[in-house]
Amino acid sequence: MQAYVINLDRSKDRYAFVKSQFDKFGIHHNRIAAIDKDSAEDYGRMQTDCTNWPTLYDAEVACFLSHIKCWEIIAHGDSNCGVVFEDDVLISKDLHKIFSYSDLPSGIDILCIESFNCSVKLKKYGSIEFSDRKAEELVDFQPGSAGYILTKSAAKKLLKLSSHGINCPVDHFLFDPHFDVMKSLNVRQLNAGLVIQQDRLCIENPVFVSEVGLRSSSNLMFLKKNPLSFSMKAKREALRILNKMYLKIFTKKLSQIEFK
């Protein structure tokens, strides 16, 4: 299992910060030169016409393209899976343990190992043990893309799904059930998390902050609302009630994924 750290060439301080942690625990990693938003203008054409998403920031496009570079390496590499990190993570003293595994447990395609210090919905049943922790199936969107494991076959699938253009931030692409990845792959959350973005843990006085920036959760989706017929409204209401019952029976909501 290989580790890949995304880092801008001009952000030497951020790389020194994350490298010192990996060196402390003896974790070998590969630095991946990130796409710089200041030189990503030509990639703006990759953004497809998406009716339910606002125009992406240049930094979001560049971030997504940087993750694609990692997926390409994993998809064509010799290892069964790889671990992708962003350069502002704090790592757990137990992170090194995952590198004793050559692959993810059978049936898991992508495993988020990040805590984002926010509430998360998970399935109550069917957790899988991995590295003395539980890999639990995600039900709702989990923000963040600062640490995750993916198999070689999942990397190939991500490349295929993103080949038609970028129409959302990379964390929504990976960990949002409204998009195709979670509809076609088994995506799970490690509980407890092994990494956390530094500004999510040290919110009052962070050394580094996200270079992408955060959108207001209330302004994430801009859906076009077309008039619905009576039958469509009745069907929507019935599905809403059924979904509410399903979530109550089969899912649990945690205040946050613990980082330890």
Secondary structure, 3 states (H helix, E strand, C coil): CEEEEEECCCCHHHHHHHHHHHHHCCCCCEEEECCCHHHCHHHHHHCCCCCCCCCCCHHHHHHHHHHHHHHHHHHCCCCCEEEEEECCEEECCCHHHHHHCCCCCCCCCEEECEECCCCEEEECCCCEEECCEEEEEECCCCCCCCEEEEEHHHHHHHHHHHCCCCCCCHHHHHHCCCCHHHHHCCEEEEECECEEEHHHHCCCCCCCCCCCCCCCHHHCCCCCCCCCCHHHHHHHHHHHHHHHHHHHHHEEEECCCCEC
